[in-house]
Amino acid sequence: MSWLKTQLQEFTAAWNRFWFDSVTDSTLSSLGLFRISFGSVMFVFYLTRIPDLAFFYGDDGIMPLSHLNSLEFIAWHPTVFTWLTGITAIHVAHAVFCCALLTLALGLFTRVSAITVYFLHLMFLNRNMSVMFGVDTIGTFYFLYLCFANSGARYSLDAKWRKKANTRQGPFSHIAWRLMQLQVCVIYAYSGLEKLKGTRWWDGSALWDVLSIGNMQRWDLSFVAHFPILLAGAVYLLLLWELYFSALVWVPRLRLPMLAFGVFLHIGIFLFMNLPSFGFMMISMYLLFLKGEEVEAALASLFRRLNFERIPG
């Protein structure tokens, strides 16, 4: 009985450390670096949509309000653009959205910026779901988490300029940080499990299907068809990595190799396919798995190479 009680106490202590540890503030370093990276990627991504705002969200575009209001979806996903219908209002709202993304990345009025970004993101998302894809969907989760995380405690203008800036992790911030980590695991687990439903992933030909999509290729990759064994090996390696990422990334000795494989994977996708935003967004999330001392050591080395005296923030 005493053994069972000891095991239960150890499990409870480990559970509380995992979710509610507000004593260790070193995680704020990885959280701050994630804020900069993720905010910057999303800022650039949404800037590219400016030329298409009227087509995506205007009443004369691909989704007129008359059609939108007939959908049951909108009853549960309201948007301010059902009454702010003018294209000028849409451009102004998008400009505020991009400015909030920039201030979030810089760590200026970080909490207010995060809430503003999350609200406007939902408004655009609900206005026309048909033009949204993985970056928008995944961004929704992380914009919400950033509303609770103390991501401005490190490497931010708030930390540099505001004398009363909160420099502690706090329980809510720690929970948000953990949820962001687990969200990455959920993304890869679902991706791997969904691939198992396709026969092309089982026979090793799925990668060729992807590389042969003409409008997504940067170069002609038809020559890889002469290396079927290499293609099949890459398919199985990718599948195994996605399926086991959720478990192996928590193993201390395997954490960095698993993250490194993901970096090379997404950089490869960027080099050979026209999917830049998604890859860089996913790489930015890997920063959440780095230890505070790893982040600080890496930044210190970088700034020494750039001849800076100290790390900003």
N, C-alpha and C positions, 0 to 999 in steps of 0.2 A: 504493500500500500504506500509506503514511504517513497519507493522508487517511482511509482506512478505520479505521486504528488510532485516529486522533483522534476520529472519530465514535463508535467503540465506547467509548472512554474517557469521552466526554461523556455518552453514554447511560447508562453504568454509574454515573457520578457523579450524574446526575439521578435514576436509579432509587434509589440509596442515600439521597439527600436526601428523596425522596418517602416512603420506607418507614421509614428508620432514623435520621432526623435527631434526635438527642437533645441537640443544642446549643441549638437555638432553643426557649426556654421560653414564648414569647408565646402559643403555642397553648393553654397551660394556662388562659388566661382564658376562651376560648370553651368549653373542656371543663368548667370549673367552672360557668359559666352554664348550660350544657346540663344538668349534673347537677341543678341546682336546679329548672330548668323541667321536665325529663323526670320527675324523681322526684316533684315536686308533682302533675303531671298523673296519674301512675299511682297515687299515694296516694289522690287523690280518686276515681279510677275504681274502685279496689278497695274503697273504703269503701262505695260504692253497692251492692256485692254482699252486704253483711252480712245484710240481711233474707232473702236467698235461699240462704244457706249450706246449710241442711238440705235444701232442694229440689234443689240442684245436686250436693252432695257426700255427703249422708247416705245410709245404706243403705235408707231408706224413700223416697228421692227418685226423681228421673228416671232415675238409673243405679244400680240395686242392685248390690252386689258380686257376687252370684250370676251376673249377666249380664256384669259387667266381667271376671270371671275366665275366662269362656268365650271371650273375645276374644284372638286371637293378638297383638294390639297390645300388651297389657299385659305380655307376656313380655319385650318389648324396651323398654318404657317403664314401669319400676317406680315405685311410689308408696308412701309410708309409710302412706297411708290404706287400704291393704288389711289392715292389722292395727291401726291406730288408727281404729277404726270408730265410736266414740262421737261424738255430735254435740258434746259438750263439748270433746273433743280437737280437733275440727275448728275450733270457735270459738277455742280457745286458739291453735292454729297460725295461724289467719288474723289474730288480734290481733298475734301476733309478726311476721307478714309485714307488716302495715300499719305497725307501729312501726319495723321495719327500713327500710321505704320512706321513712318520715318522717326517720329519722336519716340515711339516704342523701341525701335532699334537703338537709338541713341541713349535711351534711358532717361528721357526728359519727361517729368510728370508721368512716370511709368504706369502707375495704377490707373490714372485717368485715361491715358493713351490706350491701355489694354482694354478697358471697358468700352471706349469709343470704337475701337477696331472691331471688337466682338459684335457690338450692336449693328454697326453699318455693314459688316460682313453678312450677318443674318438677313438684313434688309435686301441686299443685292442677291443673296442666295435664294431667298423666297420669291423674288420678283421673276426670276427665270431660271429654274432648275435645269432646263435642257442644255444650257451652255456651260454648266459646271462639270468638273471631273475630279479626279483624285486629289489634286492639290487643294481645291476648294473644300472638299468634304473633310479631309484630314486637318486642314487649317482650322475648321470649325472647332474641333476638339481642343487644339492647342491655344487658340485665342481664348477659349473659356478658361483653361487651366492658368493662363497667364494673368487672368483677372484676380486670381487668388495667390499666385506665387509672388514671393518677394524678389522678383528678377532684377530689380533696380539697385540692389544692395552692393553689387560689384560691377566695376567697369561701366559706370553710367554717369551721366551729367548730374543726376540727382545726388549720387554719392559724393560727387566732387563739389557741388555748389550748395547743397542744402545741409545746414548744420545739424538739423534734427532728423535726418534721414534714418529710416529703420535699417540697421545693419545686422539684425538677427534673423535666423531662419523662421522660427515660429512653427507651431503645429500645422496650421492650415497651409502654409507655404510648403512644408515638408510633404504633406499629403498630395498637394498639386504636383510636386516634383516626382513623387513616386507614380502617380497616375500617368504622367507624361512618359515615364520609362515603360510602364506596363502597356501603354497605348502602342508603342513601337512593337512590342512583342505580339500584341493582338493583330496588328496590321500584317506582320510577316506570317503569323500562324494561319490566319484566314487565307492569305494569298497562297500559301503552300497547300492547304487543305482543298481549296478550290481547284488548284492545278491537278490534284489527284483525280478529279472528276473527268478530266479530259484524256482520251485515249492517246493523243499525240504526246502527252507528257510521259505516258507509260512506255511508248515505243521509241522515245528519244528524238522525235522529229519536230518537237514544238519550237525549238530555237530557230530552225530553218523557216518555219511559218512566220515568225516575227521578223527575221532578217529579210524576208522576201516581200514585205509590205512596202510598196513603192513610195507612197507619200510620206513615209516615216524614215526613209533611209537618207543618210547624208552622202553615201557613196554606193557604187554598185558592188554588192557583196555576193554576187552569184557564184564566185569562185569557191566559196566555202562548201558548196554542195559536193565538191570532190573530196571532202574530209568528213564522211558520215560518222566515223568513230569518234572524232574530236567533238563534233556537234552533240552526239548522244552523251558523251562524257560530261560536257558542259551542262546539258539539261539535267542530268542526275545530280551533279554537284550543286547546282542552283537549287534544285528541289530539296535536297537534304539540308542545305544551309537554311532555307526558309522554314522548313518544318521544325528544325531543332534550335533555331536561334533563340526562341523564347526560353529554353532551358539552359543552353550552354552559355549564354551571355552573362548569366549570374555566377558561373564558375570562375573564380579569380584568375586561374592560369589561362583560361580560354577566352576571357572577355575581350582583350585587345585583338587577338587573332580573328575573332568573329566580327568585330567592328571593322578591322582592316579589310577583310574580305568584302564587306558591304561597301566600303569606300571604293575599292577597285571595281566592284560590280556597277555601281551607279555612275562612276566616271566613264566606264566602258559604254554604258547605255547612252551617256551624253555624247561621247565621241562618235558613236556609230548610228545613233537614232536621234530624231528631233524631239527629245523629251528632256530639255534641260532643267526646267523648274522642279519637276518631281524628284529628280535625282539629288539636286542640291538641297532640297527641303529635307529629304530623308537623311542625308549626311549630317545636316545641322542637328538632327535629333540624336545622333550618336554622341554628341557632346554631353548629353544628359547622363551618360554612363561613365564619364571620366571622373576620377577622384579630384578633389580640390587641389591637392598637391601636384597632380599631373598637369592640370590646367595652368597653375601658377608657374611651374617649372618650364612648360612649353612656351608660355608667353614671355617669361624672363629671358629665355634663350633667344626668342624672336626679336625682342626689343634690344638685346645686346648686339645682335647682328645688324640692327637698324641704327645702332649708336644712340638709342634713347637711354636716359639715365634710370628711369623707373617705369613701372607699369602704370598707365593711367587708371584712375578709379580705385 
